[in-house]
Amino acid sequence: MRRVTVLFAALLHLGCASAFVQPLTPEARAVRITGNPEATRGCTFLGNVEQVNVGSSDNLVNAIDDRDANNKLLNSAAKLGANVLFIPSRTSRSFLRGEAYRCPPPAP
């Protein structure tokens, strides 16, 4: 019985926490993330996007917070009309910054 209670509590924790993850918009699903500056060559810079990630001492909560912050960043880039999000580097767990670009489709 104790194992069932512990399992139920863990699933409840996971389910409740994941309910707070912002879903990706259909437009954000089309945004490609890159860390390669060459991928933005020939693209139009649309603006910077930023997201603060609160963070926690709980690894599960951190993973959910990271996913939520990434989704918010992608959604913000998509709102600008971006199809590429360049993230130069992640220097902090609590702050995400990226550059939104509109790039032409690859040549056939």
C-alpha positions, 0 to 999 in steps of 0.5 A: 500500500505504501508503494502505491501511495508513493507512486500516486504522489509522484504522478500527481506531482508530475501531472500538476507541474506539467500543467504549468508548461505553456504549450507551443503554438502551431507557428512556434512548432515551425521555428528551428533553434540553432546555436550556429551563427552561420545559420542566420546568414542571409536572414532578416533579424526580427528582434531579441526574445528573452525569458526568465526561468525561476528555477528550483532545487527540485530536478523535476521542477527544473526540467519542467521550468526549462521546457516552459521557458523554451516554449515561451521563447519559441512562442515569442519568436514565432509572434515576431514572424521568425522561423529561426531562433539563434541562441548564442549560448546559455550562460545562466539557468535562470535567463534565456536569450535568443535572436529571432530571424526570418530566413528564406527557405533552403534552395532545392 
